[in-house]
Amino acid sequence: MNRWRFAISRRWFGYLALAVVFAAVCVGLSQWQVARLNETRSANELVDRNYHSTPVPLESALPTRSSYSPKQQWKQVTVTGTYLADSQVLVRNRPLNGQPGFEVLDPLQLPDGTVFVVDRGYVPIGNKQDRPDSIPSPRSGTVTVVVRLQAGEPTLSGRSDTRGELATIHLPDVQKIVGKPTYTGAYGLMVSESPAAATRPTAMPQPELDEGLHISYAIQWIIFGVMAFFGLWYAIRQEYRMRNADDPEEQERAEVRERKKLTRPRSDSEVEDEILETTGSRHGR
């Protein structure tokens, strides 16, 4: 008589189907994590390539004042003009290395009269006031600036602007402050300028290129899918032992398993459980 015949039943085929479906879902989720990893790697490669790109003229990168593509983020461009120091704007709530502060926006007027917004860097909040204790002044006269392009930011609901301060780098708001035609598609993080000012705000750091934990999650999903079949096999084996508990051969195998349990070193948790059980039985008397 085939003692495993019970496993060839509608019930166990149903469990097998569930295990297959679960494993298929796990494989799909694993592939999704791999796809996310590839997307992250592609995005990191674009950032790294743009960050170390050769600077090109502003008008070449941004043909119109509203031009900008996400693929241009961190791309280096050169722009020549004169800073409008009277239209300087601070962007608040900009932490750097855990310290609150501001980013300093200095509009740069180009020879054709248009304005490009240059983010000259970060300044910390003052020691005894909410504004910076000092802000390095921009260079007077004509300067050529190398910047890395960044997209303008949206406004934040519930955040109000104050005189000389903005809650976000919303370029149309900067244009209102400047009162001149301004590039509203992108602004630039300053890399360098020539001739350079005596001092400048702290330069913004290079972005961290992290691939995340996608590959770890992909492997975990595959392990979960395999575990479904191990769980199915374990359940079948347990039912086999239950159904054949009276069989001499199975009883002999059970005795062998018990002897192995008794001869193997006990774990700390098993010793602790035995102590707790003994203590509990004493208190119960």
C-alpha positions in Angstrom: 0.0 0.0 0.0 1.3 3.5 -0.9 1.4 5.4 2.3 1.9 8.7 0.4 -1.3 8.3 -1.6 -3.0 10.9 0.7 -0.9 13.6 -0.9 -2.4 12.9 -4.3 -5.7 14.5 -3.4 -7.7 17.6 -4.4 -6.8 19.2 -1.0 -3.1 18.9 -1.5 -3.3 19.8 -5.2 -5.1 23.0 -4.0 -2.2 23.7 -1.6 0.3 23.1 -4.4 -1.6 25.6 -6.6 -1.5 28.2 -3.8 2.3 27.6 -3.4 2.8 28.0 -7.2 0.7 31.2 -7.3 2.6 32.6 -4.3 6.0 31.7 -5.8 4.9 33.3 -9.1 4.0 36.5 -7.3 7.3 36.5 -5.4 9.2 36.1 -8.7 7.2 39.0 -10.2 8.1 41.2 -7.2 11.7 40.1 -7.5 11.8 41.2 -11.1 10.1 44.5 -10.2 12.9 45.1 -7.7 15.5 44.3 -10.4 13.7 46.8 -12.7 13.8 49.4 -10.0 17.5 48.8 -9.5 18.2 49.2 -13.3 16.2 52.5 -13.2 18.2 53.7 -10.2 21.5 52.8 -11.9 20.4 54.6 -15.1 19.4 57.7 -13.1 22.7 57.6 -11.1 24.7 57.3 -14.4 22.9 60.3 -15.8 23.6 62.4 -12.7 27.3 61.4 -12.6 27.6 62.1 -16.4 26.0 65.5 -16.1 27.8 66.4 -12.9 31.2 66.0 -14.5 30.1 67.3 -17.9 32.0 70.0 -19.9 30.2 73.3 -19.4 28.3 74.6 -22.4 26.8 78.1 -22.9 23.5 78.8 -21.3 21.7 79.7 -24.5 22.8 76.3 -25.9 21.4 74.3 -23.0 18.3 76.5 -22.5 17.1 78.0 -25.8 14.2 79.8 -24.2 13.5 81.1 -20.7 11.1 78.2 -20.0 13.3 75.5 -21.4 14.4 72.6 -19.2 14.4 68.8 -19.3 14.8 66.5 -16.3 17.7 64.9 -18.2 19.6 68.2 -17.9 19.7 68.1 -14.1 23.3 68.8 -12.8 24.4 69.6 -16.4 27.1 72.3 -16.3 26.6 75.6 -18.2 28.3 78.9 -18.3 26.6 82.2 -18.1 28.0 85.8 -18.2 26.3 88.8 -16.7 26.1 91.2 -13.8 24.6 90.3 -10.4 21.6 92.3 -9.3 22.7 92.6 -5.6 19.6 94.6 -4.6 17.3 91.7 -5.7 19.1 89.0 -3.6 16.6 86.4 -2.2 17.0 83.9 0.6 15.3 80.6 0.6 14.6 79.5 4.2 14.5 76.1 5.9 17.5 74.7 4.0 19.5 72.4 6.3 23.0 71.4 5.5 24.7 68.7 7.6 21.9 68.9 10.1 22.2 72.7 10.6 19.3 74.9 9.6 20.0 77.8 7.2 19.3 79.5 3.9 20.2 79.2 0.3 21.3 82.5 -1.3 19.8 83.3 -4.7 21.5 86.1 -6.7 19.8 87.1 -10.0 22.3 87.5 -12.8 21.4 89.9 -15.5 22.6 88.9 -19.0 23.7 91.3 -21.7 20.3 91.0 -23.4 18.5 92.1 -20.3 17.1 88.7 -19.2 17.9 87.3 -15.8 19.2 83.9 -14.8 18.9 82.9 -11.1 22.2 81.7 -9.5 22.1 79.8 -6.2 25.4 80.8 -4.8 25.2 78.4 -1.9 24.3 77.9 1.8 24.5 80.2 4.8 23.6 79.1 8.4 21.0 80.6 10.5 22.2 83.4 12.9 23.3 82.8 16.4 20.8 85.3 17.9 18.4 85.8 15.0 16.3 83.9 12.5 18.3 85.4 9.6 22.0 84.8 8.8 24.5 86.8 10.7 26.3 87.6 7.5 25.9 86.9 3.8 28.9 87.1 1.4 28.3 89.7 -1.2 28.3 88.8 -4.9 31.0 90.2 -7.1 30.3 93.5 -8.8 30.8 94.0 -12.4 30.7 91.4 -15.2 31.3 87.8 -14.2 31.3 84.5 -15.9 29.7 81.8 -13.8 29.7 78.1 -14.1 26.6 76.5 -12.7 24.8 73.1 -12.6 21.2 73.2 -13.7 18.3 72.5 -11.4 14.6 72.5 -12.0 12.6 75.3 -10.4 10.6 74.2 -7.4 6.8 74.3 -6.8 5.1 76.4 -4.2 4.1 74.9 -0.9 0.6 75.4 0.4 0.4 77.1 3.7 3.9 78.5 3.4 4.0 82.3 3.0 6.8 84.4 1.6 8.3 87.4 3.4 10.2 90.3 2.1 13.5 89.1 0.8 12.7 85.4 1.6 11.0 82.6 -0.2 9.7 79.2 1.1 10.9 77.4 -2.1 12.9 78.2 -5.2 9.7 79.1 -7.2 11.2 80.9 -10.2 8.1 82.9 -11.2 8.1 84.4 -7.7 11.8 85.4 -8.1 10.8 87.0 -11.4 8.2 89.1 -9.6 10.9 90.3 -7.1 13.4 91.1 -9.9 10.8 92.7 -12.2 12.6 91.6 -15.3 12.2 88.7 -17.8 13.7 85.7 -15.9 14.5 82.1 -16.8 11.7 80.2 -15.1 12.5 76.7 -16.3 15.7 76.2 -14.4 18.2 77.9 -12.1 21.9 77.1 -11.5 23.9 75.9 -8.5 27.1 77.9 -8.6 30.3 75.9 -9.2 32.7 78.8 -9.8 32.9 82.3 -11.1 35.5 84.5 -12.7 36.5 86.9 -11.4 35.6 85.3 -8.1 34.3 87.2 -5.0 36.5 87.3 -1.9 34.2 84.9 -0.1 31.1 82.9 -1.1 28.4 80.9 0.7 29.1 77.3 1.3 28.9 75.3 -1.9 26.1 72.7 -2.1 27.4 69.2 -1.8 27.6 66.6 -4.5 24.5 64.3 -4.6 25.0 60.9 -3.1 24.5 58.1 -5.7 22.9 55.2 -3.8 21.5 52.2 -5.5 19.3 51.4 -2.4 18.4 47.9 -1.2 16.6 46.7 -4.4 19.0 43.8 -5.0 18.6 42.6 -1.4 14.8 42.8 -1.7 14.9 40.9 -5.0 16.8 38.1 -3.4 14.5 38.0 -0.4 11.4 37.6 -2.7 13.0 34.6 -4.4 13.8 33.1 -1.0 10.1 33.6 0.0 9.0 31.8 -3.1 11.2 28.9 -2.5 10.1 28.7 1.1 6.5 28.2 0.0 7.5 24.8 -1.4 9.6 23.9 1.6 6.5 24.7 3.8 4.3 22.6 1.6 6.7 19.6 1.9 7.0 20.1 5.6 3.1 20.0 5.9 2.9 16.8 3.8 5.7 15.1 5.8 3.9 16.0 9.1 0.7 14.5 7.9 2.5 11.4 6.7 4.0 10.9 10.2 0.6 11.4 11.8 -1.2 9.0 9.5 1.5 6.3 9.9 2.2 6.8 13.6 1.2 3.1 14.2 3.6 1.7 11.6 6.6 0.0 13.1 9.1 1.5 10.6 7.7 5.0 11.3 7.8 4.4 15.1 11.5 3.4 14.7 12.3 6.5 12.8 10.5 8.6 15.4 12.6 7.0 18.2 15.8 7.8 16.2 14.7 11.4 16.0 14.0 11.6 19.7 17.4 10.1 20.5 19.0 12.8 18.3 17.2 15.5 20.2 18.4 14.1 23.5 22.0 13.8 22.4 22.4 17.1 20.7 23.6 20.1 22.7 20.7 22.2 24.1 20.4 25.8 23.1 20.3 28.6 25.6 16.6 29.2 24.9 15.8 25.6 25.6 17.6 25.7 28.9 15.8 28.9 29.9 12.4 27.3 28.9 13.2 24.3 31.1 14.1 26.5 34.1 10.9 28.6 33.7 8.8 25.4 33.5 10.4 24.0 36.6 10.0 27.3 38.5 6.4 27.5 37.4 5.5 24.0 38.5 7.0 24.7 42.0 5.0 27.9 42.4 1.9 25.9 41.4 2.2 23.5 44.2 
